[in-house]
C-alpha cells in the first residue's frame, strides 16, 4: 500500500515538472501566438499578423507553421525579400516541405528571379506531382526566361493530363497570342469555352484572333457576343470602334449592327 502511494506521488511530481518545463511552456505560447497570427492573416490583417509570428518564432525556432504564415504575410505585403528569407529559414526546419518550396518559387518569380524560381518549383513538383499550380508557375518562369517552347510543352502536358484545368488553357492561349500564333490561340480559347461557355475573355480573344486572321465576319460575331455578355466592360469603346472600323473598311459588313451601349 505504501509503495503504491509513493508511486502515485512520484507520478504526480514528474507530471508537475513536465507541465512547468520552460521549453514546453514556450512551445505552447508559440503555438497560441501562431494561431492568433493565422487568424489575423485570414482577416487580411497582414501587417498586424507579423509581430505575432515573429514572437512565436522567437519562442520556438522550429515552429514551421509560424515561418510559413509569416512568409505569406510578407508576400501579401509585397515584401518579397523578407518572404524569401523566411521561407529559406523554414526549409532548415523541414527541407522536404512541398508548400514551402512552392511559395518560395512564387516569391522568387514575383521578385523577377525566374531561374531560381524554377529550381524551387521543380522541387515542389517532385514532392507533389499533382500540384498543377506549381506546373503552371514553372511554365510562366520559362516564359520569363524566353523559353516559350518549354512553357508550351508544360501547358500541353497539363492539358493532356487534366483537360479541365482552366489556368493551363488560359496561359497557353495568352502565350500563343503574344507569339502571334493566332490560329493556335483560337483553338486554345475554344477549349476554354468548352469548360465555361460564357468566359468573356476567351470570347474576346477569339474575336481578336479572327480579326488578325482577317476572318472579319467571325471577328465581328465574337466581338458582338463579347459586348452582349459584358456590356459595361472597360473595353466597350475599343471593341465597338473596331466593329465600326471593320464595317467601314469592308462594306459587305454594313448590314451588321453595332451593339448599343447600355
N, C-alpha and C positions, 0 to 999 in steps of 0.2 A: 504493500500500500504506500509506504514512504517513498519507495523507488518510483512508483507511478506519479506521485505528486511532484517529485523532483524533476522527472522527465517533462511534465507539463510546464513547470516553471522555466526550465531551460528552453523549451519551445517558445514560450511567451517572450523570454528575454531576447532570443535570437530574432524573433519576429519584430520586436521593437527596434532592434539595431538595424534590421533590414529596411524598415519603413523610414527610419530617420537618416539613412545614408545620404550624405550631401550630394553625391553623384546622381542618385535616383531622384532626389528632390529637384535637382536642376533639370533632369530629363523630363520630369512631369511638368515643370514650369515651362520648359522649352516647348513641349507639345501643346500646352494651353495657348501660349503666345502664337504658335504657328497656326493653330485653328482660328484664333481671333484674326490673324492677318489674312488667312484664306477668306474669311467672311467679308473683310473689308475689300479685298480684291474682287470678290464675286459681286460686290455692290459698286464696282467701278471706282473705288476709292484707292487708287493705286499708290498715290503719294503717301497716304495715311498708313498703308499697309507696310511700307518699307521699314520704319523704325521697329515695328513688332517682329518682323522677320529677322532683322539684324540682332535684336535682343535674344530671340530664340536660338539663333546660330551661336551667339556668344556663350550661351549656357550649355549648348550641346553641338559640338563641331561636326557631329555625324548625323545631324538631322537633315536627311536628304530632302524631305518634303519642304522644309523651310528654304533650302537653297533653290529648289525648283520654283516655289511660289515667288521668291524674291526676284529671280531671273525673269519670270513672266511679268511682274510689276514693272521692272526696269524696261522690259521690251515695250509694254504699253505706254510707258513714259517716253519712249524713243531714246532711251539712254542705252544704246546698244553696246558700247564698250563695257559698261558695268554688267549688263546682262551676260555678255560673253565671258567675262571674268568669273562671274558667279557660277555659270554652268560648268566651266572648266574645274572649279573647286568641287562642284558636285560630282564630277567624274572621278575625283580622288576617292570619294566615299563609295561610289559604285560605278566601275568602268564598263559595266555591261547593261546599262540602263538605256533602253531604246528611246524613251521620251526625251532624255537629256541630250542624246546625240541629235535627235530631230530638231529640238528647239535651238540647239547650238548651230545647226546648219541653217536654220531660218534666220537667226540673228546675224550670222556671218553674211548671208545673202543680202539682208537688209542694209548691211554695212558696206556693200559693194565688194565683198571678198569672196567672189564666186568660187575660185579654185579650192579655197579652204572649206567652203560650204559643201562642196561636192564630197570631200573626204568624210565629213560627218554624216551627210545624208546617206551615203553608201553604207556606212556603218549601221545607221538606223534601219536601213532596208535589210541588211544581213541579219539583224536581230529580229526583225519583223517583216517577213516577205509580203505580208498582206497590207502593209501601210502604203496605200495608194497615194495619199497626200505627199508622202516623202518622195515617191517616184515622180510625181508631177513637179515638185520643187527641184528635184535633181535635173529634170528636163529644162526647167527655167534657167537653172545655173549654166547648163550647156548653151542655152540661147545667149546668155550674157557673155559667154566666152567665144561667141561667134561660131559655135559648133552646132549649127542648125540641123545637120543630118543626124547627129546623135540625139538631139531633142526629139525630132520626128520619129526616130526609131523607138524611143521610150514611150511616146504617146501612142504609137501603133501597138506596142506590146500591151499597154494598159487597156486599150480599146478592144484588143483581141481577148484578153483575159476577163475584163469587166466592162462589157459593151455599154452598160447603162451608167457608167461613172462619168458624170456631167463635165467635170473640170478638164479631163483629158481632151475631150472633144472641143471644149471652149478654147483652150490654149493652142491646140493644133490648128484650129480654124484661124485664129488670130495670127499665128506664125506664118501660115501659108499666105494670108493676106499681105503681111509685111514683105514676103518674098515675091509678091506679085504673081503667085500661082493661083489665079482666080478660079479656074475650073475645079482644082482640088479643094480649094477653100469652100467653094459652093457645096461640094459633096459633104465636107465636114460639118458645115452649118445645117445641112439637110438631116444629118444624123442627130443633131441637137433637137431638131423639130420632131423627130420620131419619139424622143424622150419627153419633150414638152412642146406641143404644137403651137402654143401661144408665146413662146420665148421671143420677145420683141427684138433683142439684139441679133439673134440668128436670122430673123426675117429681114431686118435692115441689112445685115451682112450679105445675104443672098441678093438683095436688090443692088447693092454696090458691086458685087461680083458680076452680075449680069450686065450692069452698066459698063464696067470695064471691058467686058467681053463683047460690047456693042450689041447685046441682045436687049434692045430698048423696050420692046413690048413686055418682056418678062420683068425687066428692071422696074418699069412703072407699076406693074401689077404688085410687086412686092413692096415698093415704096408706099403705094396706097394702102396696102394691107397693114404696113407698119403704122401709118398715120391713123388708121381706123382703130387699131388696138391701143395706140399710145398718142391720143390727140393733144395732150398737154406736154409732150416731150420738149426738151430744150433744143432738140434737133429739128423741130417742126418747120421753121422758116427755111432752113438749109435744104431739107428734103423736098419741101413744097416748091422752092425755087428751082431745084434740079428737075422736077417734073415739068415745070413751065418751060425750062430751057430745052428739054428734050422735045416737047410738043412744038416749040417754036422752030427748032432746028430741023426737025423731021415732021413735016406736015401731015404725014399719014397718021400721026397720033393725035390730031386735033379733036377727034371725037372723044378722047379720054378726058374726063373732067377732073379738075384738081379737087382734092378733099377739102371742104370748107373748114375754116378754123372754128373751134368750139370754145 
